[in-house]
């Protein structure tokens, strides 16, 4: 299982259940999603196993807005 966090900068962080937020990401205020995620993509699963977390920005590029 995985825990999903998000912050005000429209970024999201995926950790394995019960893991602490890494020091690299601790400068932002993270809010935990109420739902636990059972399945994630292979890309996210590999990143969580390798680095211990998966971080991604959800910002929309300016080119996409036009």
C-alpha positions in Angstrom: 0.0 0.0 0.0 1.0 3.6 -0.6 0.4 6.9 1.0 -0.1 10.0 -1.1 0.7 13.6 0.0 0.2 16.9 -1.8 1.3 20.5 -1.2 0.3 24.0 -2.2 2.7 24.0 -5.1 0.6 21.3 -6.9 3.2 18.6 -6.3 2.5 15.1 -5.1 4.6 12.7 -3.1 4.1 8.9 -3.0 5.6 6.9 -0.1 5.1 3.4 1.1 2.7 3.1 4.0 4.1 4.2 7.3 7.3 5.8 5.8 8.5 9.2 7.0 8.7 12.1 4.6 12.3 12.3 3.3 14.5 15.2 4.3 14.7 16.3 0.6 10.9 17.0 0.6 10.5 18.1 4.2 10.8 21.9 3.5 7.3 21.9 2.0 4.0 21.5 3.9 2.5 18.2 2.9 -1.1 17.2 3.4 -1.9 13.5 3.4 -4.7 12.2 1.1 -7.5 10.6 3.0 -7.5 7.5 0.8 -4.8 4.9 0.7 -3.7 3.7 -2.7 -3.5 0.0 -3.4 -2.1 0.0 -6.9 0.2 2.4 -8.6 2.0 2.3 -12.0 5.2 0.4 -12.5 7.2 3.7 -12.8 6.0 4.9 -9.4 6.5 1.5 -7.7 10.1 1.3 -9.0 10.9 4.8 -7.8 9.5 4.1 -4.3 11.5 0.9 -4.1 14.7 2.5 -5.4 14.6 6.0 -3.8 12.0 5.5 -1.1 9.7 8.1 -2.6 8.2 9.4 -5.8 7.8 13.2 -6.3 6.0 14.8 -9.3 4.7 18.2 -10.1 1.2 18.6 -11.4 1.6 22.0 -12.9 0.2 22.7 -16.3 2.8 23.9 -18.8 2.1 27.3 -20.4 2.2 25.8 -23.8 -0.6 23.4 -22.9 -2.8 26.3 -21.8 -2.8 28.1 -25.2 
